[in-house]
Every structure is written in C-alpha cells, then in structure tokens.
Amino acid sequence: MEEKIEFWLPDSEWHTKAHSARVLLLTLLIGHQKGLSDEELDALGMAAIFHDSRRLDDGIDKGHGSRAAEYYKDYCSKNDLSYNTQTYYITYYHDQDDSVGLLEIAKSPSLSERAVLLYQIFKDADALDRFRLGPDGLDVKFLRTEEAHRLVDFAKYLLQKISETNE
C-alpha cells in the first residue's frame, strides 16, 4: 500500500494511508475474532487498503467508495492479482448508509451470505478509527459487531501511541 497504491488526496488530513493501515489492522483483528477464513481476511484487507484511495476531499465525498472499488478492480486486472467480488462490494458501498449497502449486497447473486458480515466488520473497523477526528469522533451505538465494541479502547490507544510516536 505504501509504495504501490495511489491516493488521489495525498495531503489529506484525515483519509491517509496511515488511516487505511489502522483500518486494515482493525478489520483483521475483528475478522480473526470472528473466525474468518484466510480468503475472507484477504477480502477485508484489500478493502481496507483501497477504500479511501479515490477521495476528492475530506468531507462526505459520496462516490469515493465506487471510485475506489473501480480502482481496486482495475488494479487487480493490470497487476495480475486475484480479484474478489466481496472486496469490490464492500469498498463500493462503504461510503453509503447501511440501508443501501446491505440491500445491494443482499441482492447480488455473486455474493455469499457471509458478505453481509464482512461488510459490517469493515464498516466497524473504519468507524473505530474515527477517534482521529477528535475524542467524540465515534458514536459507539452505531457499531455493528460485539467485537468492535470490545476494541473501542484499543482503537483509542492505537491512535494515541501513533500520535506520540509522530511528535
């Protein structure tokens, strides 16, 4: 990710490669606690790496998920990497309300029923890094998985340690 994935907003204050790296760690932690397969963990990892790569600004930027999903798909094709439909959908809808994302995932015949779980894990991991926006950046009532609720203090600690290291 550090060397090969291009972020359109390299000077972003909030949606950095460091943010994507923390989301990657958090998705893998939640996924491991859920007992996901290696393939499912890979799907989440790729979503974490690509999810904010096509942002145009640090605001809501509806559509950055679809742009990032297309970038992921093209990147896999051009670099002879294995493409995962679940990664595409998770990335595509991560910037949408759950009512939209879950509906689109559920009606796709190419996705397994586990895709909903992967989507929820990813959204929780992305949300857990909202402490970078400030101490009240995360409203825990919106977390979807019990594992994410148990990682709230860790997410705060992780961001604090990274901040101390960068001082």
Secondary structure, DSSP 8 states (H G I E B T S, - for coil): -TTT---S-TT-SSS-HHHHHHHHHHHHHHHHHHT--HHHHHHHHHHHHHTTTT-SSSS--TTHHHHHHHHHHHHHHHTT----HHHHHHHHHTTS-HHHHHHHHHH-TTS-THHHHHHHHHHHHHHHGGGGG-TTS--GGG---HHHHHTHHHHHHHHHHHHHHH-
